[in-house]
Amino acid sequence: MTTDRNGALKRWRALMPGAKDLPFAVDRTGLYRVGDLYKGYRPRASESWTETFDHAVYCWTLGPDGKARKLDATDAVAERLHDTAIGKATSDFLDKAGAKVIGIMGGHDVARDAPEFRQVADIARRLQRRGFTIVTGGGPGLMEAANFGAFMAPYRDKEFREALAVLAAHACGADHAAWIASAAAVRTMLLGAWNGREMRESFSLGIPTWYYGNEPPNLFASHSGKYFFNSVREDGLLAIADGGIVFGPGNAGTVQEIFQDAPLNFYRTEQSATTPMVLLGTHFWNPRRAKTKDGAKPAWPLLSAMARQAKLPFDHAILLSDDSDAIVAFLAKGGARRRVEKTEARRMHMLKGRGLATP
C-alpha cells in the first residue's frame, strides 16, 4: 500500500503544473553537494558565483523590490514539496552516518582571522575525529568555522594551519567573490578540484536557507539541506542535534537558538535524555554588567535559572566555558554513536516540521 502511494505521489509530482519552469526540483532524492549548489561557478572568474544554481534560486524568491515575492499556489506547493524532500534526505543521511549529531551555532559575521573562528574550527575537528557528525546553519562566520573544522578532520595539523591561513587572507565574508574564491582554493589544494568529493571522514552537514540567501552557503559542508522555509529549517536544525549544541558568540539569531533549544530540555519527560548545551565565551554570555561595549549578552544567567527551575532540572547538561578541552570532554562523555531506536523518532520529527510528515 505504501509503495503504491509513493508511486502515485511520484507520478503526480512529474505532472505538477509549472514544475519544469522552476529553477529547482520539487522531488530531490538527496542532499545538495558543494558542486550542486555552486554549479556554474568558475574559479578563474570569481564573480561567477552570481551565475550559480544557488544564486539563481535565491533570485527566484525575490520580487521586483528585492524583498520576498508573493507566491502563487503552485509556487507555494513547490517550495513545500522541496523542503519535505530535503527533510527526508537529511534524515536518510543521518541514519546512514549512524553517529550522534553535534550542532555548532554562532555569529554569521565572525571573521576568519578572529580567535573564535580558529577555536570553533578546532573544537569541530576534534569532535569529528571522535566520531560525531557536525551540523551547522551552513552559512559564513562560526558556521563556516565548524564545517571547515569537520572538513579538516582527516588532515594533519600542518595542513589545518595552512588552510586556515588561506582563508584568513580573505577574512571578511562581505566580499562574497573573494570569500568563495579562497574557500575554493582550499578545496582545490586538498581535493585537487574546488568541487572534488570529500573523504567520508570530512563529511558534515549544513542546513542553510534561501530566506537568508543574500549570504552564500559555505563550501566546507560536504552535504547541505537547504530550505525555503526558515521556521522548518530552524526547528529541524536544533532537533537533530542529539549529541549537544555549542553556541558561540553571536547576535539575535544565536540567542533565539539558545532559547529555542532550551525548552526541549525544560519540557522533556523522564523517558527523554537531556541534550548538552555549551555556551562558548564566559564573558560574552555572562557579562558582569548588562550594558557592555563588546556586544556581550547575558544569556547564561537566564539559561542556568531555567535549568534549575525545570520539573526535571537539567543544570548538569549545560556548560559555560572558554576551554576547548573542557568543551570537547563535556560533549564526548555521552558517546558518539546513537541508539538505533531513536532513528524513527528523529525521522518523523524532521519530516513533520510544520505539518510536512509523509507516510
C-alpha positions in Angstrom: 0.0 0.0 0.0 2.8 2.4 1.0 4.7 1.6 -2.2 1.5 2.3 -4.3 1.0 5.7 -2.6 4.6 6.7 -3.0 4.5 5.7 -6.7 1.3 7.8 -7.2 3.0 10.7 -5.5 6.0 10.4 -7.8 3.7 10.4 -10.8 1.8 13.4 -9.5 5.0 15.4 -9.0 6.0 14.7 -12.6 2.7 16.1 -13.8 2.7 19.1 -11.4 1.8 22.2 -13.4 4.8 24.6 -13.8 7.3 22.3 -12.2 9.5 22.3 -15.3 9.8 26.1 -15.2 11.2 26.2 -11.7 14.9 26.6 -11.1 14.8 23.8 -8.6 13.5 20.2 -8.4 10.5 19.6 -6.2 11.4 15.9 -5.8 15.0 15.8 -4.8 16.2 12.4 -3.6 19.3 13.5 -1.8 21.1 16.4 -0.2 22.9 19.1 -2.1 26.7 18.8 -2.5 29.1 21.7 -3.0 29.1 21.1 -6.7 25.3 21.2 -6.8 24.8 24.5 -5.0 27.7 26.1 -6.8 27.0 24.6 -10.3 28.1 27.3 -12.8 31.0 28.6 -10.6 34.3 29.2 -12.4 37.3 29.8 -10.1 39.0 32.0 -12.7 36.0 34.2 -12.8 35.3 35.0 -9.2 32.1 36.9 -9.9 30.6 33.8 -11.5 29.2 32.9 -8.1 26.2 35.1 -9.2 25.7 32.6 -12.0 25.3 29.5 -9.8 22.3 27.3 -9.1 22.2 28.6 -5.5 22.1 32.2 -6.5 19.5 31.6 -9.2 17.1 30.0 -6.7 17.7 32.9 -4.3 16.8 35.4 -7.1 13.7 33.4 -7.9 12.5 34.0 -4.3 12.7 37.8 -4.7 10.2 40.3 -6.0 10.9 43.5 -8.0 11.6 45.4 -4.8 14.3 42.9 -3.7 12.1 41.5 -0.9 10.4 38.1 -0.7 8.0 37.8 -3.6 4.4 36.8 -3.2 4.0 33.2 -4.1 1.1 31.8 -6.1 -0.4 28.5 -5.0 1.8 26.5 -7.4 5.0 28.1 -6.2 4.0 27.6 -2.5 3.3 23.9 -3.1 6.6 23.6 -4.9 8.5 25.0 -2.0 6.7 22.8 0.5 7.4 19.7 -1.6 11.1 20.7 -2.0 11.5 21.2 1.8 9.7 17.9 2.6 12.2 16.1 0.3 15.1 17.8 2.0 13.8 16.8 5.4 13.7 13.1 4.2 17.1 13.4 2.6 18.6 14.8 5.8 17.1 12.0 7.9 18.4 9.4 5.5 21.9 11.0 5.6 22.0 10.9 9.4 20.6 7.4 9.6 23.4 6.2 7.3 26.0 8.1 9.3 24.8 6.4 12.5 26.5 9.0 14.7 25.3 11.4 17.2 25.0 14.9 15.9 26.6 18.0 17.4 25.3 21.3 16.3 27.5 24.4 16.3 25.9 27.8 16.2 27.2 31.3 16.3 27.7 34.7 14.7 27.5 34.8 10.9 29.7 37.8 10.8 32.7 36.4 12.8 35.8 37.0 10.6 38.1 34.1 9.6 41.1 35.7 11.3 39.2 36.0 14.7 40.3 33.8 17.6 36.8 32.4 17.9 36.9 31.2 14.3 40.0 29.1 14.9 38.7 27.8 18.2 35.4 26.7 16.8 37.2 25.0 13.9 39.5 23.2 16.3 36.6 22.1 18.5 34.6 20.8 15.5 37.7 19.0 14.1 38.3 17.2 17.4 34.7 16.2 17.8 34.6 15.0 14.2 37.6 12.8 14.9 35.8 11.3 17.9 33.1 10.1 15.6 30.4 12.8 15.9 28.6 14.3 12.9 28.9 18.1 12.8 25.9 20.2 11.7 25.6 24.0 11.3 23.4 26.5 9.7 25.5 26.2 6.6 26.5 29.9 6.3 29.5 32.1 7.0 31.2 33.0 10.3 31.2 30.4 13.0 29.0 28.2 10.9 31.8 28.0 8.3 34.4 27.6 11.0 32.6 24.4 12.3 32.1 22.9 8.8 35.7 23.8 8.0 36.9 22.1 11.2 35.0 18.9 10.3 36.3 19.0 6.7 39.8 19.1 8.1 39.4 16.2 10.5 41.4 13.6 8.3 44.2 16.1 7.6 47.4 16.8 9.5 47.8 19.8 11.8 50.2 21.4 9.3 47.5 21.2 6.6 45.0 22.6 9.0 47.2 25.7 9.7 47.9 26.2 6.0 44.3 26.0 5.0 43.3 28.4 7.8 45.9 30.9 6.6 44.5 30.8 3.1 41.0 31.6 4.5 42.3 34.3 6.9 43.8 36.2 3.9 40.2 36.9 2.9 38.7 37.2 6.4 35.5 39.1 5.8 32.5 37.4 4.2 31.2 40.7 2.9 33.2 40.4 -0.2 31.4 37.3 -1.5 33.7 36.8 -4.5 36.9 36.7 -2.5 35.3 34.7 0.3 34.2 32.0 -2.0 37.4 32.0 -4.1 39.6 31.5 -1.0 37.4 28.6 0.1 37.5 27.1 -3.4 41.3 27.4 -3.3 41.5 25.4 0.0 39.3 22.7 -1.5 41.5 22.6 -4.7 44.6 22.4 -2.6 43.3 19.4 -0.7 41.0 17.7 -3.1 42.5 18.5 -6.5 39.4 20.5 -7.6 37.2 23.0 -6.0 34.2 20.7 -6.5 36.1 17.5 -5.7 34.4 14.9 -3.5 35.4 14.9 0.2 36.6 11.9 2.1 34.0 10.3 4.3 35.9 11.4 7.4 35.3 15.0 6.2 31.5 14.7 5.9 29.5 17.3 7.8 26.0 18.8 7.3 25.0 22.4 6.6 21.3 23.4 6.8 21.1 26.9 5.3 18.0 28.7 3.9 17.2 30.8 0.9 15.4 33.1 3.4 18.9 34.4 4.1 20.0 33.7 0.5 21.9 37.0 0.4 24.7 35.1 2.2 26.2 32.3 0.0 26.5 28.9 1.7 29.9 27.9 2.9 31.9 25.4 0.8 33.0 23.1 3.7 29.7 21.4 4.5 30.0 18.3 2.4 26.2 17.9 2.4 23.6 20.7 2.5 19.9 20.5 3.2 18.9 23.9 2.0 15.3 25.0 2.8 12.9 27.7 1.7 11.0 27.9 5.0 13.3 29.1 7.7 11.0 28.1 10.5 11.1 24.5 9.4 14.8 24.7 8.9 15.5 26.2 12.4 13.3 23.6 14.2 14.9 20.7 12.4 18.4 22.0 12.8 18.0 22.1 16.6 16.0 18.8 16.8 18.6 16.6 15.1 21.5 17.7 17.4 21.1 14.8 19.8 24.7 14.9 20.8 24.6 18.5 22.0 24.9 22.1 20.7 27.7 24.6 21.0 26.6 28.2 21.0 29.5 30.6 20.1 29.3 34.3 20.3 26.5 35.7 18.2 23.6 38.1 17.9 19.8 37.8 17.8 19.8 34.6 15.8 22.1 32.8 18.2 20.2 34.0 21.2 17.0 32.8 19.5 18.6 29.3 19.0 19.6 29.1 22.6 16.1 29.7 23.9 14.5 27.6 21.2 16.7 24.7 22.2 16.3 25.1 26.0 12.6 24.2 26.0 13.5 20.7 24.6 15.3 20.1 27.8 12.9 22.1 30.1 9.8 20.1 29.0 11.4 16.7 28.5 9.9 13.6 30.0 11.6 11.1 32.3 11.9 8.9 29.2 13.9 11.5 27.4 17.6 12.2 27.8 18.9 15.7 28.2 20.8 17.3 25.2 24.0 19.1 26.3 24.1 22.8 25.8 27.5 24.6 25.7 27.8 28.4 25.7 31.3 29.2 24.4 32.5 32.5 25.8 32.3 33.2 29.5 32.5 36.9 29.4 30.3 37.1 26.3 27.4 35.1 27.6 27.8 36.0 31.3 28.9 39.7 31.4 29.2 41.4 34.8 27.1 44.3 33.5 24.0 44.3 31.4 25.4 47.1 29.3 28.6 46.2 27.5 30.6 47.6 24.6 31.6 44.4 23.0 28.1 43.1 22.2 28.0 40.6 25.1 24.6 39.2 26.0 23.6 37.9 29.5 22.1 34.6 28.3 23.8 32.4 30.8 22.0 33.7 34.0 18.6 33.1 32.4 19.5 29.7 30.9 21.0 28.4 34.2 17.9 29.6 36.1 15.7 27.8 33.7 17.8 24.7 34.1 17.4 24.7 37.9 13.7 25.5 37.8 12.6 22.8 35.4 10.5 19.9 36.7 13.3 17.7 35.7 16.4 20.0 36.2 19.0 20.0 33.5 21.7 22.1 35.1 24.1 19.1 34.7 23.6 19.3 30.9 24.7 23.0 30.5 28.2 24.4 30.4 29.7 27.9 30.2 33.3 27.7 29.2 36.2 29.1 27.1 38.2 25.9 27.5 38.2 23.8 24.3 39.4 20.7 26.2 36.6 21.0 28.7 34.0 21.5 26.0 35.1 18.5 24.0 35.2 16.3 27.1 31.8 17.5 28.2 30.2 16.7 24.8 32.2 13.4 24.3 31.2 11.8 27.5 27.9 10.7 26.1 29.4 8.7 23.3 29.4 9.3 19.6 27.1 6.5 18.5 23.4 7.0 18.7 20.8 4.4 19.7 19.0 2.6 16.8 15.6 3.0 18.4 15.8 6.8 18.1 16.1 6.6 14.3 12.3 6.6 13.5 11.6 9.3 16.1 14.2 11.6 14.6 13.0 10.8 11.0 9.4 11.8 11.8 10.4 15.0 13.6 12.4 16.1 10.6 9.6 15.3 8.2 6.9 16.8 10.4 8.3 20.2 10.6 5.2 22.3 10.2 2.8 19.6 9.0 5.1 18.1 6.5 5.0 14.5 7.7 4.8 11.9 4.9 4.0 8.2 5.1 
